[in-house]
């Protein structure tokens, strides 16, 4: 693989990852009523999924500045993608609201770096 092909592939992977992170921040809001119904919690409680995600993201903004200087880029990228995937798996397998909330926070940690 040439240097140019590697650069293009790296750009595509980064752009797709950024799209997934942005999409993940916004798509959940349309499912609040179904989530509340399926988990047996109130609508106000389900809104904590969006709030916790944004709080996790807000915490990671200053932390990311530190990590960018201390951790190699490749390792940091793999770590954040791993957090995002693990958080998504936790959310997918969640059978209670608390587990779903924890999964959303893990996703936030992975999508904001």
N, CA, C and O atoms as a Tinker XYZ file with bonds, in Angstrom:
   452  protein
     1  N      0.849000   -1.170000    0.000000    73     2
     2  CA     0.000000    0.000000    0.000000    64     1     3
     3  C      0.896000    1.234000    0.000000    63     2     4     5
     4  O      1.819000    1.347000    0.806000    81     3
     5  N      0.614000    2.137000   -0.898000    73     3     6
     6  CA     1.421000    3.351000   -1.003000    64     5     7
     7  C      1.083000    4.322000    0.117000    63     6     8     9
     8  O      0.081000    4.171000    0.817000    81     7
     9  N      1.933000    5.310000    0.267000    73     7    10
    10  CA     1.718000    6.329000    1.299000    64     9    11
    11  C      0.428000    7.099000    1.032000    63    10    12    13
    12  O     -0.315000    7.420000    1.959000    81    11
    13  N      0.169000    7.390000   -0.235000    73    11    14
    14  CA    -1.050000    8.127000   -0.576000    64    13    15
    15  C     -2.287000    7.291000   -0.245000    63    14    16    17
    16  O     -3.261000    7.824000    0.289000    81    15
    17  N     -2.265000    6.000000   -0.550000    73    15    18
    18  CA    -3.404000    5.126000   -0.247000    64    17    19
    19  C     -3.619000    5.030000    1.256000    63    18    20    21
    20  O     -4.757000    5.038000    1.724000    81    19
    21  N     -2.536000    4.940000    2.010000    73    19    22
    22  CA    -2.648000    4.895000    3.472000    64    21    23
    23  C     -3.246000    6.184000    4.013000    63    22    24    25
    24  O     -4.063000    6.159000    4.933000    81    23
    25  N     -2.836000    7.307000    3.441000    73    23    26
    26  CA    -3.369000    8.600000    3.876000    64    25    27
    27  C     -4.864000    8.700000    3.587000    63    26    28    29
    28  O     -5.633000    9.176000    4.421000    81    27
    29  N     -5.265000    8.255000    2.413000    73    27    30
    30  CA    -6.689000    8.286000    2.055000    64    29    31
    31  C     -7.482000    7.356000    2.968000    63    30    32    33
    32  O     -8.556000    7.722000    3.445000    81    31
    33  N     -6.962000    6.165000    3.209000    73    31    34
    34  CA    -7.645000    5.216000    4.096000    64    33    35
    35  C     -7.766000    5.784000    5.508000    63    34    36    37
    36  O     -8.812000    5.664000    6.146000    81    35
    37  N     -6.698000    6.399000    5.986000    73    35    38
    38  CA    -6.733000    6.989000    7.320000    64    37    39
    39  C     -7.768000    8.112000    7.398000    63    38    40    41
    40  O     -8.488000    8.231000    8.390000    81    39
    41  N     -7.838000    8.928000    6.356000    73    39    42
    42  CA    -8.833000    9.999000    6.318000    64    41    43
    43  C    -10.247000    9.431000    6.326000    63    42    44    45
    44  O    -11.111000    9.937000    7.041000    81    43
    45  N    -10.493000    8.389000    5.542000    73    43    46
    46  CA   -11.826000    7.777000    5.480000    64    45    47
    47  C    -12.214000    7.200000    6.839000    63    46    48    49
    48  O    -13.343000    7.390000    7.291000    81    47
    49  N    -11.298000    6.505000    7.488000    73    47    50
    50  CA   -11.584000    5.923000    8.805000    64    49    51
    51  C    -11.879000    7.016000    9.825000    63    50    52    53
    52  O    -12.826000    6.897000   10.602000    81    51
    53  N    -11.087000    8.070000    9.830000    73    51    54
    54  CA   -11.314000    9.173000   10.778000    64    53    55
    55  C    -12.627000    9.898000   10.497000    63    54    56    57
    56  O    -13.358000   10.238000   11.426000    81    55
    57  N    -12.929000   10.135000    9.224000    73    55    58
    58  CA   -14.183000   10.809000    8.876000    64    57    59
    59  C    -15.387000    9.960000    9.256000    63    58    60    61
    60  O    -16.375000   10.481000    9.773000    81    59
    61  N    -15.312000    8.663000    9.007000    73    59    62
    62  CA   -16.411000    7.765000    9.376000    64    61    63
    63  C    -16.582000    7.712000   10.890000    63    62    64    65
    64  O    -17.708000    7.702000   11.387000    81    63
    65  N    -15.475000    7.678000   11.621000    73    63    66
    66  CA   -15.539000    7.671000   13.085000    64    65    67
    67  C    -16.169000    8.952000   13.618000    63    66    68    69
    68  O    -16.972000    8.910000   14.550000    81    67
    69  N    -15.812000   10.079000   13.036000    73    67    70
    70  CA   -16.399000   11.354000   13.460000    64    69    71
    71  C    -17.889000   11.381000   13.163000    63    70    72    73
    72  O    -18.671000   11.889000   13.967000    81    71
    73  N    -18.292000   10.837000   12.013000    73    71    74
    74  CA   -19.710000   10.762000   11.683000    64    73    75
    75  C    -20.453000    9.906000   12.698000    63    74    76    77
    76  O    -21.520000   10.298000   13.171000    81    75
    77  N    -19.906000    8.739000   13.040000    73    75    78
    78  CA   -20.560000    7.867000   14.022000    64    77    79
    79  C    -20.683000    8.544000   15.389000    63    78    80    81
    80  O    -21.714000    8.428000   16.052000    81    79
    81  N    -19.644000    9.241000   15.801000    73    79    82
    82  CA   -19.687000    9.925000   17.100000    64    81    83
    83  C    -20.764000   11.007000   17.111000    63    82    84    85
    84  O    -21.514000   11.131000   18.079000    81    83
    85  N    -20.839000   11.786000   16.040000    73    83    86
    86  CA   -21.859000   12.833000   15.954000    64    85    87
    87  C    -23.255000   12.241000   15.872000    63    86    88    89
    88  O    -24.179000   12.714000   16.533000    81    87
    89  N    -23.401000   11.221000   15.072000    73    87    90
    90  CA   -24.690000   10.535000   14.938000    64    89    91
    91  C    -25.134000    9.966000   16.276000    63    90    92    93
    92  O    -26.311000   10.039000   16.629000    81    91
    93  N    -24.191000    9.399000   17.018000    73    91    94
    94  CA   -24.500000    8.796000   18.312000    64    93    95
    95  C    -24.977000    9.825000   19.329000    63    94    96    97
    96  O    -25.775000    9.499000   20.207000    81    95
    97  N    -24.506000   11.047000   19.225000    73    95    98
    98  CA   -24.929000   12.092000   20.148000    64    97    99
    99  C    -26.393000   12.477000   19.945000    63    98   100   101
   100  O    -27.066000   12.882000   20.892000    81    99
   101  N    -26.882000   12.353000   18.720000    73    99   102
   102  CA   -28.198000   12.919000   18.413000    64   101   103
   103  C    -29.310000   11.909000   18.157000    63   102   104   105
   104  O    -30.480000   12.262000   18.309000    81   103
   105  N    -29.010000   10.691000   17.782000    73   103   106
   106  CA   -30.070000    9.780000   17.345000    64   105   107
   107  C    -30.916000    9.216000   18.475000    63   106   108   109
   108  O    -32.051000    8.806000   18.237000    81   107
   109  N    -30.408000    9.184000   19.675000    73   107   110
   110  CA   -31.110000    8.542000   20.782000    64   109   111
   111  C    -32.403000    9.255000   21.158000    63   110   112   113
   112  O    -33.350000    8.613000   21.612000    81   111
   113  N    -32.457000   10.550000   20.979000    73   111   114
   114  CA   -33.606000   11.333000   21.428000    64   113   115
   115  C    -34.925000   10.866000   20.821000    63   114   116   117
   116  O    -35.967000   10.987000   21.465000    81   115
   117  N    -34.908000   10.343000   19.621000    73   115   118
   118  CA   -36.155000    9.907000   18.994000    64   117   119
   119  C    -36.683000    8.606000   19.611000    63   118   120   121
   120  O    -37.846000    8.259000   19.407000    81   119
   121  N    -35.863000    7.900000   20.344000    73   119   122
   122  CA   -36.288000    6.630000   20.927000    64   121   123
   123  C    -36.634000    6.688000   22.399000    63   122   124   125
   124  O    -36.866000    5.649000   23.016000    81   123
   125  N    -36.674000    7.878000   22.980000    73   123   126
   126  CA   -36.925000    7.986000   24.413000    64   125   127
   127  C    -38.205000    7.293000   24.859000    63   126   128   129
   128  O    -38.199000    6.566000   25.853000    81   127
   129  N    -39.284000    7.504000   24.148000    73   127   130
   130  CA   -40.558000    6.922000   24.591000    64   129   131
   131  C    -40.527000    5.399000   24.532000    63   130   132   133
   132  O    -41.041000    4.740000   25.436000    81   131
   133  N    -39.938000    4.830000   23.491000    73   131   134
   134  CA   -39.825000    3.369000   23.390000    64   133   135
   135  C    -38.905000    2.805000   24.467000    63   134   136   137
   136  O    -39.174000    1.742000   25.027000    81   135
   137  N    -37.829000    3.513000   24.751000    73   135   138
   138  CA   -36.904000    3.065000   25.800000    64   137   139
   139  C    -37.594000    3.091000   27.153000    63   138   140   141
   140  O    -37.468000    2.149000   27.936000    81   139
   141  N    -38.327000    4.169000   27.432000    73   139   142
   142  CA   -39.049000    4.272000   28.706000    64   141   143
   143  C    -40.052000    3.133000   28.842000    63   142   144   145
   144  O    -40.187000    2.533000   29.908000    81   143
   145  N    -40.742000    2.847000   27.763000    73   143   146
   146  CA   -41.742000    1.774000   27.775000    64   145   147
   147  C    -41.103000    0.402000   27.977000    63   146   148   149
   148  O    -41.582000   -0.394000   28.784000    81   147
   149  N    -40.033000    0.127000   27.252000    73   147   150
   150  CA   -39.426000   -1.211000   27.317000    64   149   151
   151  C    -38.664000   -1.462000   28.614000    63   150   152   153
   152  O    -38.574000   -2.604000   29.064000    81   151
   153  N    -38.113000   -0.412000   29.222000    73   151   154
   154  CA   -37.385000   -0.598000   30.482000    64   153   155
   155  C    -38.232000   -0.305000   31.711000    63   154   156   157
   156  O    -37.786000   -0.508000   32.841000    81   155
   157  N    -39.446000    0.168000   31.493000    73   155   158
   158  CA   -40.350000    0.424000   32.612000    64   157   159
   159  C    -39.937000    1.588000   33.487000    63   158   160   161
   160  O    -40.102000    1.539000   34.706000    81   159
   161  N    -39.401000    2.638000   32.876000    73   159   162
   162  CA   -39.032000    3.834000   33.634000    64   161   163
   163  C    -39.786000    5.027000   33.062000    63   162   164   165
   164  O    -40.358000    4.954000   31.974000    81   163
   165  N    -39.777000    6.121000   33.808000    73   163   166
   166  CA   -40.465000    7.321000   33.356000    64   165   167
   167  C    -39.665000    8.031000   32.266000    63   166   168   169
   168  O    -38.453000    7.855000   32.143000    81   167
   169  N    -40.367000    8.823000   31.493000    73   167   170
   170  CA   -39.732000    9.566000   30.397000    64   169   171
   171  C    -38.651000   10.495000   30.933000    63   170   172   173
   172  O    -37.594000   10.633000   30.318000    81   171
   173  N    -38.905000   11.137000   32.078000    73   171   174
   174  CA   -37.916000   12.048000   32.666000    64   173   175
   175  C    -36.624000   11.317000   33.014000    63   174   176   177
   176  O    -35.534000   11.879000   32.901000    81   175
   177  N    -36.749000   10.075000   33.433000    73   175   178
   178  CA   -35.572000    9.275000   33.773000    64   177   179
   179  C    -34.763000    8.945000   32.525000    63   178   180   181
   180  O    -33.533000    8.979000   32.551000    81   179
   181  N    -35.444000    8.630000   31.445000    73   179   182
   182  CA   -34.765000    8.272000   30.194000    64   181   183
   183  C    -33.960000    9.447000   29.659000    63   182   184   185
   184  O    -32.947000    9.239000   28.992000    81   183
   185  N    -34.375000   10.651000   29.929000    73   183   186
   186  CA   -33.630000   11.815000   29.450000    64   185   187
   187  C    -32.230000   11.890000   30.042000    63   186   188   189
   188  O    -31.371000   12.599000   29.518000    81   187
   189  N    -31.995000   11.165000   31.126000    73   187   190
   190  CA   -30.661000   11.107000   31.707000    64   189   191
   191  C    -29.661000   10.440000   30.761000    63   190   192   193
   192  O    -28.455000   10.643000   30.896000    81   191
   193  N    -30.147000    9.651000   29.810000    73   191   194
   194  CA   -29.238000    9.033000   28.836000    64   193   195
   195  C    -28.526000   10.105000   28.013000    63   194   196   197
   196  O    -27.321000   10.007000   27.779000    81   195
   197  N    -29.251000   11.109000   27.582000    73   195   198
   198  CA   -28.644000   12.206000   26.821000    64   197   199
   199  C    -27.804000   13.091000   27.731000    63   198   200   201
   200  O    -26.715000   13.518000   27.348000    81   199
   201  N    -28.303000   13.368000   28.933000    73   199   202
   202  CA   -27.578000   14.232000   29.867000    64   201   203
   203  C    -26.261000   13.606000   30.292000    63   202   204   205
   204  O    -25.230000   14.279000   30.310000    81   203
   205  N    -26.284000   12.322000   30.633000    73   203   206
   206  CA   -25.058000   11.641000   31.058000    64   205   207
   207  C    -24.047000   11.582000   29.931000    63   206   208   209
   208  O    -22.844000   11.710000   30.159000    81   207
   209  N    -24.534000   11.388000   28.713000    73   207   210
   210  CA   -23.634000   11.363000   27.556000    64   209   211
   211  C    -22.936000   12.711000   27.399000    63   210   212   213
   212  O    -21.724000   12.768000   27.192000    81   211
   213  N    -23.694000   13.777000   27.496000    73   211   214
   214  CA   -23.106000   15.114000   27.339000    64   213   215
   215  C    -22.165000   15.450000   28.502000    63   214   216   217
   216  O    -21.147000   16.111000   28.300000    81   215
   217  N    -22.497000   15.002000   29.711000    73   215   218
   218  CA   -21.590000   15.223000   30.841000    64   217   219
   219  C    -20.284000   14.460000   30.652000    63   218   220   221
   220  O    -19.206000   14.988000   30.925000    81   219
   221  N    -20.383000   13.219000   30.184000    73   219   222
   222  CA   -19.175000   12.451000   29.896000    64   221   223
   223  C    -18.330000   13.114000   28.827000    63   222   224   225
   224  O    -17.103000   13.150000   28.923000    81   223
   225  N    -18.993000   13.637000   27.812000    73   223   226
   226  CA   -18.284000   14.341000   26.743000    64   225   227
   227  C    -17.620000   15.610000   27.276000    63   226   228   229
   228  O    -16.490000   15.927000   26.904000    81   227
   229  N    -18.315000   16.324000   28.138000    73   227   230
   230  CA   -17.765000   17.558000   28.700000    64   229   231
   231  C    -16.537000   17.284000   29.566000    63   230   232   233
   232  O    -15.597000   18.079000   29.581000    81   231
   233  N    -16.542000   16.183000   30.271000    73   231   234
   234  CA   -15.383000   15.814000   31.085000    64   233   235
   235  C    -14.192000   15.472000   30.191000    63   234   236   237
   236  O    -13.049000   15.789000   30.520000    81   235
   237  N    -14.467000   14.829000   29.067000    73   235   238
   238  CA   -13.385000   14.370000   28.206000    64   237   239
   239  C    -12.729000   15.482000   27.392000    63   238   240   241
   240  O    -11.613000   15.297000   26.905000    81   239
   241  N    -13.376000   16.611000   27.232000    73   239   242
   242  CA   -12.770000   17.697000   26.448000    64   241   243
   243  C    -11.447000   18.155000   27.070000    63   242   244   245
   244  O    -10.444000   18.181000   26.357000    81   243
   245  N    -11.388000   18.518000   28.358000    73   243   246
   246  CA   -10.085000   18.906000   28.909000    64   245   247
   247  C     -9.130000   17.728000   29.063000    63   246   248   249
   248  O     -7.916000   17.889000   28.939000    81   247
   249  N     -9.677000   16.541000   29.334000    73   247   250
   250  CA    -8.820000   15.356000   29.480000    64   249   251
   251  C     -8.147000   15.025000   28.150000    63   250   252   253
   252  O     -6.993000   14.598000   28.122000    81   251
   253  N     -8.866000   15.221000   27.057000    73   251   254
   254  CA    -8.298000   14.893000   25.745000    64   253   255
   255  C     -7.082000   15.754000   25.424000    63   254   256   257
   256  O     -6.147000   15.277000   24.781000    81   255
   257  N     -7.077000   17.000000   25.855000    73   255   258
   258  CA    -5.910000   17.860000   25.621000    64   257   259
   259  C     -4.672000   17.278000   26.298000    63   258   260   261
   260  O     -3.578000   17.311000   25.736000    81   259
   261  N     -4.847000   16.753000   27.488000    73   259   262
   262  CA    -3.743000   16.108000   28.201000    64   261   263
   263  C     -3.313000   14.823000   27.481000    63   262   264   265
   264  O     -2.123000   14.583000   27.279000    81   263
   265  N     -4.299000   14.003000   27.098000    73   263   266
   266  CA    -3.988000   12.720000   26.474000    64   265   267
   267  C     -3.311000   12.873000   25.116000    63   266   268   269
   268  O     -2.461000   12.061000   24.753000    81   267
   269  N     -3.682000   13.912000   24.361000    73   267   270
   270  CA    -3.055000   14.141000   23.060000    64   269   271
   271  C     -1.555000   14.357000   23.192000    63   270   272   273
   272  O     -0.787000   13.998000   22.299000    81   271
   273  N     -1.138000   14.949000   24.318000    73   271   274
   274  CA     0.284000   15.205000   24.517000    64   273   275
   275  C      1.025000   14.001000   25.081000    63   274   276   277
   276  O      2.224000   13.847000   24.846000    81   275
   277  N      0.324000   13.142000   25.825000    73   275   278
   278  CA     0.994000   12.065000   26.548000    64   277   279
   279  C      0.897000   10.687000   25.891000    63   278   280   281
   280  O      1.739000    9.829000   26.153000    81   279
   281  N     -0.100000   10.458000   25.053000    73   279   282
   282  CA    -0.345000    9.133000   24.480000    64   281   283
   283  C     -0.142000    9.213000   22.967000    63   282   284   285
   284  O     -0.616000   10.154000   22.330000    81   283
   285  N      0.552000    8.242000   22.391000    73   283   286
   286  CA     0.714000    8.232000   20.928000    64   285   287
   287  C     -0.644000    8.201000   20.216000    63   286   288   289
   288  O     -1.601000    7.604000   20.709000    81   287
   289  N     -0.710000    8.847000   19.061000    73   287   290
   290  CA    -1.969000    9.015000   18.339000    64   289   291
   291  C     -2.633000    7.690000   18.006000    63   290   292   293
   292  O     -3.840000    7.540000   18.197000    81   291
   293  N     -1.876000    6.739000   17.518000    73   291   294
   294  CA    -2.446000    5.440000   17.146000    64   293   295
   295  C     -3.052000    4.732000   18.355000    63   294   296   297
   296  O     -4.153000    4.186000   18.275000    81   295
   297  N     -2.334000    4.742000   19.465000    73   295   298
   298  CA    -2.837000    4.114000   20.697000    64   297   299
   299  C     -4.091000    4.823000   21.183000    63   298   300   301
   300  O     -5.052000    4.177000   21.599000    81   299
   301  N     -4.083000    6.149000   21.132000    73   299   302
   302  CA    -5.235000    6.922000   21.575000    64   301   303
   303  C     -6.460000    6.657000   20.701000    63   302   304   305
   304  O     -7.573000    6.525000   21.211000    81   303
   305  N     -6.255000    6.581000   19.395000    73   303   306
   306  CA    -7.359000    6.288000   18.485000    64   305   307
   307  C     -7.938000    4.905000   18.763000    63   306   308   309
   308  O     -9.157000    4.743000   18.832000    81   307
   309  N     -7.074000    3.911000   18.921000    73   307   310
   310  CA    -7.548000    2.550000   19.199000    64   309   311
   311  C     -8.262000    2.482000   20.550000    63   310   312   313
   312  O     -9.245000    1.756000   20.698000    81   311
   313  N     -7.778000    3.224000   21.519000    73   311   314
   314  CA    -8.419000    3.254000   22.832000    64   313   315
   315  C     -9.814000    3.860000   22.757000    63   314   316   317
   316  O    -10.759000    3.333000   23.344000    81   315
   317  N     -9.938000    4.960000   22.038000    73   315   318
   318  CA   -11.244000    5.609000   21.954000    64   317   319
   319  C    -12.244000    4.787000   21.146000    63   318   320   321
   320  O    -13.417000    4.703000   21.508000    81   319
   321  N    -11.786000    4.187000   20.066000    73   319   322
   322  CA   -12.680000    3.332000   19.284000    64   321   323
   323  C    -13.102000    2.121000   20.113000    63   322   324   325
   324  O    -14.253000    1.689000   20.048000    81   323
   325  N    -12.172000    1.579000   20.887000    73   323   326
   326  CA   -12.510000    0.448000   21.753000    64   325   327
   327  C    -13.549000    0.839000   22.803000    63   326   328   329
   328  O    -14.489000    0.086000   23.058000    81   327
   329  N    -13.383000    2.008000   23.407000    73   327   330
   330  CA   -14.375000    2.493000   24.388000    64   329   331
   331  C    -15.740000    2.654000   23.729000    63   330   332   333
   332  O    -16.764000    2.281000   24.302000    81   331
   333  N    -15.744000    3.206000   22.537000    73   331   334
   334  CA   -17.004000    3.418000   21.835000    64   333   335
   335  C    -17.683000    2.080000   21.525000    63   334   336   337
   336  O    -18.893000    1.941000   21.701000    81   335
   337  N    -16.908000    1.108000   21.068000    73   335   338
   338  CA   -17.476000   -0.206000   20.742000    64   337   339
   339  C    -17.945000   -0.922000   22.001000    63   338   340   341
   340  O    -19.029000   -1.506000   22.006000    81   339
   341  N    -17.155000   -0.890000   23.062000    73   339   342
   342  CA   -17.561000   -1.529000   24.321000    64   341   343
   343  C    -18.827000   -0.875000   24.857000    63   342   344   345
   344  O    -19.745000   -1.566000   25.299000    81   343
   345  N    -18.881000    0.457000   24.820000    73   343   346
   346  CA   -20.087000    1.160000   25.265000    64   345   347
   347  C    -21.299000    0.788000   24.444000    63   346   348   349
   348  O    -22.397000    0.631000   24.978000    81   347
   349  N    -21.105000    0.647000   23.145000    73   347   350
   350  CA   -22.213000    0.249000   22.264000    64   349   351
   351  C    -22.683000   -1.165000   22.585000    63   350   352   353
   352  O    -23.884000   -1.437000   22.590000    81   351
   353  N    -21.744000   -2.062000   22.852000    73   351   354
   354  CA   -22.114000   -3.436000   23.219000    64   353   355
   355  C    -22.862000   -3.478000   24.552000    63   354   356   357
   356  O    -23.838000   -4.212000   24.704000    81   355
   357  N    -22.395000   -2.687000   25.505000    73   355   358
   358  CA   -23.084000   -2.627000   26.802000    64   357   359
   359  C    -24.508000   -2.121000   26.606000    63   358   360   361
   360  O    -25.447000   -2.663000   27.189000    81   359
   361  N    -24.673000   -1.083000   25.787000    73   359   362
   362  CA   -26.013000   -0.550000   25.515000    64   361   363
   363  C    -26.883000   -1.587000   24.800000    63   362   364   365
   364  O    -28.070000   -1.724000   25.096000    81   363
   365  N    -26.289000   -2.300000   23.875000    73   363   366
   366  CA   -27.047000   -3.287000   23.119000    64   365   367
   367  C    -27.540000   -4.418000   24.018000    63   366   368   369
   368  O    -28.642000   -4.930000   23.823000    81   367
   369  N    -26.742000   -4.802000   24.989000    73   367   370
   370  CA   -27.088000   -5.926000   25.854000    64   369   371
   371  C    -27.795000   -5.499000   27.139000    63   370   372   373
   372  O    -28.159000   -6.347000   27.954000    81   371
   373  N    -27.991000   -4.203000   27.325000    73   371   374
   374  CA   -28.581000   -3.697000   28.574000    64   373   375
   375  C    -30.014000   -4.175000   28.737000    63   374   376   377
   376  O    -30.829000   -4.092000   27.819000    81   375
   377  N    -30.295000   -4.676000   29.927000    73   375   378
   378  CA   -31.664000   -5.074000   30.237000    64   377   379
   379  C    -32.253000   -4.231000   31.369000    63   378   380   381
   380  O    -33.409000   -4.410000   31.753000    81   379
   381  N    -31.449000   -3.317000   31.894000    73   379   382
   382  CA   -31.937000   -2.368000   32.894000    64   381   383
   383  C    -31.475000   -0.967000   32.505000    63   382   384   385
   384  O    -30.551000   -0.793000   31.710000    81   383
   385  N    -32.135000    0.010000   33.078000    73   383   386
   386  CA   -31.795000    1.389000   32.760000    64   385   387
   387  C    -30.387000    1.746000   33.227000    63   386   388   389
   388  O    -29.663000    2.456000   32.528000    81   387
   389  N    -29.999000    1.265000   34.387000    73   387   390
   390  CA   -28.675000    1.600000   34.935000    64   389   391
   391  C    -27.569000    1.086000   34.015000    63   390   392   393
   392  O    -26.589000    1.791000   33.774000    81   391
   393  N    -27.714000   -0.120000   33.505000    73   391   394
   394  CA   -26.709000   -0.673000   32.590000    64   393   395
   395  C    -26.672000    0.143000   31.293000    63   394   396   397
   396  O    -25.597000    0.417000   30.759000    81   395
   397  N    -27.836000    0.524000   30.797000    73   395   398
   398  CA   -27.898000    1.349000   29.593000    64   397   399
   399  C    -27.224000    2.699000   29.828000    63   398   400   401
   400  O    -26.510000    3.196000   28.957000    81   399
   401  N    -27.444000    3.281000   30.976000    73   399   402
   402  CA   -26.826000    4.559000   31.325000    64   401   403
   403  C    -25.299000    4.421000   31.393000    63   402   404   405
   404  O    -24.576000    5.293000   30.911000    81   403
   405  N    -24.819000    3.344000   31.981000    73   403   406
   406  CA   -23.372000    3.114000   32.052000    64   405   407
   407  C    -22.783000    2.947000   30.646000    63   406   408   409
   408  O    -21.696000    3.448000   30.359000    81   407
   409  N    -23.498000    2.251000   29.787000    73   407   410
   410  CA   -23.041000    2.092000   28.411000    64   409   411
   411  C    -22.938000    3.423000   27.681000    63   410   412   413
   412  O    -21.996000    3.647000   26.921000    81   411
   413  N    -23.906000    4.305000   27.910000    73   411   414
   414  CA   -23.876000    5.631000   27.273000    64   413   415
   415  C    -22.680000    6.455000   27.751000    63   414   416   417
   416  O    -22.078000    7.187000   26.966000    81   415
   417  N    -22.336000    6.340000   29.027000    73   415   418
   418  CA   -21.180000    7.077000   29.546000    64   417   419
   419  C    -19.902000    6.519000   28.930000    63   418   420   421
   420  O    -19.008000    7.287000   28.577000    81   419
   421  N    -19.798000    5.210000   28.795000    73   419   422
   422  CA   -18.623000    4.613000   28.162000    64   421   423
   423  C    -18.532000    5.070000   26.710000    63   422   424   425
   424  O    -17.444000    5.372000   26.221000    81   423
   425  N    -19.662000    5.120000   26.024000    73   423   426
   426  CA   -19.671000    5.636000   24.651000    64   425   427
   427  C    -19.167000    7.071000   24.599000    63   426   428   429
   428  O    -18.395000    7.430000   23.710000    81   427
   429  N    -19.601000    7.888000   25.547000    73   427   430
   430  CA   -19.179000    9.291000   25.570000    64   429   431
   431  C    -17.674000    9.406000   25.742000    63   430   432   433
   432  O    -17.036000   10.253000   25.118000    81   431
   433  N    -17.112000    8.561000   26.582000    73   431   434
   434  CA   -15.665000    8.593000   26.780000    64   433   435
   435  C    -14.922000    8.233000   25.501000    63   434   436   437
   436  O    -13.827000    8.735000   25.247000    81   435
   437  N    -15.516000    7.371000   24.707000    73   435   438
   438  CA   -14.861000    6.968000   23.471000    64   437   439
   439  C    -15.114000    7.890000   22.300000    63   438   440   441
   440  O    -14.305000    7.941000   21.374000    81   439
   441  N    -16.191000    8.604000   22.316000    73   439   442
   442  CA   -16.515000    9.415000   21.130000    64   441   443
   443  C    -15.979000   10.836000   21.215000    63   442   444   445
   444  O    -16.047000   11.567000   20.227000    81   443
   445  N    -15.465000   11.238000   22.326000    73   443   446
   446  CA   -15.069000   12.639000   22.483000    64   445   447
   447  C    -13.582000   12.877000   22.410000    63   446   448   449
   448  O    -13.137000   14.010000   22.593000    81   447
   449  N    -12.803000   11.856000   22.152000    73   447   450
   450  CA   -11.356000   12.064000   22.046000    64   449   451
   451  C    -10.931000   12.229000   20.659000    63   450   452
   452  O     -9.743000   12.413000   20.394000    81   451
